[in-house]
Amino acid sequence: MSTEGGPAVTSRMARLFDVRYVIGGLLGFYGVVLVIRGLLDGAEQLVQAAGFAVNLWTGIVLVVVAITFLAWASLRPLGIEVDEEAEEMGAPPA
């Protein structure tokens, strides 16, 4: 088993398994489900919620929070920064 590119693989793996992606994905999934459910709610559900579309607004908030988590994870990745030129030359990252 070769250890070439160990730090680069570790950095990519750290970004792949960043918990912010997991949280953002799950919140986004449930948010989309609630938005769809909120759009399909009938008059009976609105009467039970005192005229407030709870599913719709909760879904919208979840989608916004999910986008925030995913943007945060993309803009501020975890792990060591790998110098691509040094990686190509076979030198260890600084």
C-alpha positions in Angstrom: 0.0 0.0 0.0 1.6 3.3 -1.1 1.6 6.4 1.1 2.2 8.8 -1.8 0.0 11.8 -1.6 -0.9 11.1 2.0 -1.5 14.6 3.2 -3.5 15.6 0.1 -5.8 12.6 0.5 -6.2 13.3 4.2 -7.1 16.9 3.4 -9.7 15.8 0.8 -11.1 13.2 3.1 -11.4 15.8 5.9 -13.4 18.1 3.6 -15.5 15.2 2.3 -16.5 14.1 5.8 -16.9 17.6 7.2 -20.0 17.5 9.5 -21.2 20.8 8.1 -21.9 19.0 4.8 -23.9 16.3 6.6 -25.9 18.9 8.6 -26.5 21.0 5.6 -27.6 18.1 3.5 -30.0 16.8 6.1 -31.5 20.2 6.9 -31.9 20.8 3.2 -33.6 17.5 2.5 -36.1 18.0 5.4 -36.6 21.6 4.4 -37.5 20.7 0.8 -39.9 18.0 2.1 -41.6 20.5 4.4 -41.8 23.2 1.7 -43.5 20.6 -0.6 -45.8 19.6 2.2 -46.6 23.2 3.1 -47.5 23.9 -0.5 -49.9 20.9 -0.5 -51.5 21.7 2.8 -55.3 22.3 2.6 -57.6 24.6 4.4 -58.0 22.1 7.3 -54.3 22.2 8.1 -54.3 26.0 8.0 -57.3 26.2 10.3 -55.5 23.9 12.8 -52.5 26.2 12.7 -54.5 29.4 13.2 -54.0 30.4 9.5 -50.2 30.1 9.7 -48.5 27.8 7.1 -46.2 26.2 9.7 -44.8 23.5 7.3 -44.1 26.0 4.6 -42.3 28.6 6.7 -40.4 25.9 8.7 -39.3 24.4 5.4 -38.1 27.7 4.1 -36.1 28.4 7.2 -34.5 25.0 7.1 -33.5 25.4 3.4 -32.0 28.8 4.2 -30.0 27.3 7.2 -28.9 24.4 5.0 -27.6 26.8 2.3 -25.8 28.7 5.0 -24.1 25.5 6.3 -23.1 24.4 2.8 -21.8 27.8 1.9 -19.8 27.9 5.1 -18.3 24.5 4.5 -17.4 25.5 0.9 -15.9 28.9 1.7 -14.0 27.8 4.9 -12.9 24.2 4.3 -11.2 22.1 6.9 -7.9 20.4 6.7 -4.4 21.5 5.7 -4.1 23.6 2.6 -2.1 21.6 0.0 0.2 23.4 -2.4 -0.7 21.8 -5.8 2.6 22.6 -7.4 4.5 21.0 -4.5 2.2 18.0 -4.7 2.9 17.6 -8.4 6.7 17.8 -7.8 6.4 15.1 -5.1 7.5 17.5 -2.3 5.8 17.3 1.1 3.3 20.2 1.7 4.6 23.2 3.7 
